[in-house]
Amino acid sequence: MRITVQGERIVRIQGDPDHPPTHGALCTKVSRYAERTDHPERLLRPRRRVGPKGSGQWQDISWDEALDTVAARLKAIAGPGGAGAQAIVPYSYAGTMGLIQGESMAARFFHRLGASRLDRTICASAGGEALAATYGHKLGMHLEDFAHSRLIVIWGSNSIASNLHFWTFAQAAKRAGARLVCIDPRRTETADKCHQHIALMPGTDGALALGLMHQWLMHGGLDTDYIERHVNGWPALRDKALPWTAERTAETCGITPREVQALARELADTHPAAIRLNYGMQRVAGGGNAVRLIALLPCLTGAWRHRGGGLLLSASGWFAPAVDSATLERPDLMPQPLPRIINMSAIGDALLQPASAAFGPAIQALIVYNSNPLAVAPDSRRVAAGFARDDLFTVVLEHFMTDTADWADVVLPATTQLEHLDVHRSYGHTYALINEASLSPRGESLPNTEIFRRLAARLGFDEPCFGDSDEQLARQAFKPEWVSFDALRQAGWVKLPVPERPFADGGFATADGKVCVDAPGLGVPDHIPNHESAVTTPALAQRYPLAMISPPARNFLNSSFVNVMSLRSIEGEPLLEMHSGDALPRGLADGDVVEVFNDRGVYRCRLAVSARARPGVVNGLGIWWRKLGLNGTNVNELTSQALTDIGRAATFYDCLVEVRAA
């Protein structure tokens, strides 16, 4: 990003034309970052609750008073020697993904405190762990190489809305004659621009991958030389794929046999062929297995041999040897035995869990930063009930009074990306980046790092690491033999030394350098049906016959940007997309206010009868703040705390519902 500033006023925000992945482009959301930074509702001073929880009664207080209050309560909960510190839980995710303002000083603080550890699973851990089990790490194609592809399969990604820089390269390939295929239950804006859209049922992606393998076994398309030299365990996978005829695959996926056959032939015959896989498809019961199966496809056809061939889900693993996580986060500060782990995707249950031998102490304090769990966590009725506990002490570091901040005891104003120093890795390309401050902090806001520094001092943590400045932290973040901080500061970014065609001759990050089919502890991947479906829960499907997915609205980024008025005015109000074939028998019409419901709750929104929804599936576009919803809820009122097969992740898109007129 390039930020033009006059005095302390933001004049312009644009993409940096010299940065190869960005090349001057920003998505609609980030291009409005000035509106977010200088929003009239921006939190500028610490606040303390003075009325009942959730009443909206607040008093502005000084930083000293706020931090003294928080420190005193944490000391009381931790008790002598920190014996009770596991009753304190940090809750954070990707509000900023910077290495410094994310989990550097914050991690040091909670490790030294002895607080419970957080399993950060809410977005991508199923796919991430599955990819690592297959390739040895989260590794993939160079983003720029998609411009050289002749076939691009965009699988589980609305790239126009959420992956604009990839989309630019895909468009370049399309102009050069490449064919684009979109696989997604929803007819997204991206699907509109592709040559073909395959609208499979949610949670059937693994079945489609097995069906493609079956076609190659029966009709050719396997690169037997690449398999022999670079794939470990193919015979066992071949046995899994053999029963998946085009007809069985089509029936499972809700598509046609011809779609299965044609896609298999294209992937086998087109060179180079690439898959841009994204995380939407792994938010179901079998999401991890599905990612493993899809990640194997380019290995079976030898697509990795060619520039512009292969797969990209995440490139973050290329940064693993470059980032000095141990120095940044100091896990050595944790007590022994190590504190328990709380899964952020099941925070609703965790907050309502009483003390027990199996669970440990009941949660007494929650420190939320870089996240908005009341809006984004599944089964939000239980999440809300947990936050409403009178005996729960909640601290929120935020820019705005979000759904979560509304239920806090103390709210601390944090800086935005434009007001602090940070350094970043990427999961979509292979460039390390620096985030220089463009502005002084607005009001009394402080960087996350400074807030945790001051709390550490009040709790008597005197280890030298708590005195590190943000620049010292930034200099510690990358190992100098990989990324020089001075070079990063001078140029703005540094490209990692990743091979041009990383797996043309094998060399995966596994122990033997081969792709792993039969992963230790996981076995051979297979299709796993959804937790909630006509196959697994027929009685439930009788009552709730519609599958619901909840992809982000185009102008929101999860719950971020929802309060930016120029973006919210485009979205209008919370929407449910439904196919006309499902609306008509229910007596529903476009524009109706409807109630979407299941055993977990009721969500009220506006109905859009739309070809973007396929029969049998409704699309609840998210993630609206609950308090901006038509009945004080959002789509996560309906989603489940059930976890994925791999990675202990949330199953947002594994959800059965029914819809009625409000």
Secondary structure as UniProt FT lines:
FT   STRAND          2..6
FT   TURN            7..8
FT   STRAND          9..14
FT   TURN            17..18
FT   TURN            20..24
FT   HELIX           28..31
FT   HELIX           33..37
FT   TURN            40..41
FT   STRAND          47..49
FT   TURN            53..54
FT   STRAND          58..60
FT   HELIX           63..78
FT   HELIX           80..82
FT   TURN            83..84
FT   HELIX           85..87
FT   STRAND          88..92
FT   TURN            99..104
FT   HELIX           105..113
FT   STRAND          117..119
FT   TURN            122..124
FT   HELIX           125..135
FT   HELIX           143..148
FT   STRAND          151..155
FT   HELIX           159..162
FT   HELIX           164..175
FT   TURN            176..177
FT   STRAND          179..183
FT   HELIX           189..192
FT   STRAND          196..198
FT   TURN            202..203
FT   HELIX           205..219
FT   HELIX           224..230
FT   STRAND          231..232
FT   HELIX           234..241
FT   TURN            242..243
FT   HELIX           246..253
FT   HELIX           257..269
FT   STRAND          273..277
FT   HELIX           279..282
FT   TURN            285..286
FT   HELIX           287..300
FT   TURN            301..302
FT   HELIX           303..305
FT   TURN            307..308
FT   STRAND          310..312
FT   HELIX           316..319
FT   TURN            320..322
FT   HELIX           325..329
FT   HELIX           331..333
FT   STRAND          341..343
FT   HELIX           344..346
FT   HELIX           347..351
FT   TURN            357..359
FT   STRAND          365..369
FT   HELIX           373..376
FT   HELIX           380..387
FT   TURN            390..391
FT   STRAND          393..398
FT   TURN            403..404
FT   HELIX           405..407
FT   STRAND          410..414
FT   HELIX           417..419
FT   STRAND          422..424
FT   STRAND          431..435
FT   TURN            443..444
FT   HELIX           448..458
FT   TURN            459..460
FT   HELIX           464..467
FT   HELIX           470..477
FT   TURN            480..482
FT   HELIX           485..491
FT   STRAND          493..495
FT   TURN            502..505
FT   TURN            511..512
FT   STRAND          515..516
FT   TURN            520..522
FT   TURN            534..536
FT   HELIX           538..543
FT   STRAND          546..549
FT   TURN            554..555
FT   TURN            558..559
FT   TURN            561..563
FT   HELIX           565..571
FT   STRAND          575..578
FT   HELIX           580..583
FT   HELIX           584..586
FT   TURN            590..591
FT   STRAND          593..598
FT   TURN            599..600
FT   STRAND          601..609
FT   TURN            611..612
FT   TURN            615..616
FT   STRAND          617..620
FT   HELIX           626..628
FT   TURN            630..631
FT   HELIX           635..637
FT   TURN            647..648
FT   TURN            652..653
FT   STRAND          656..661
//
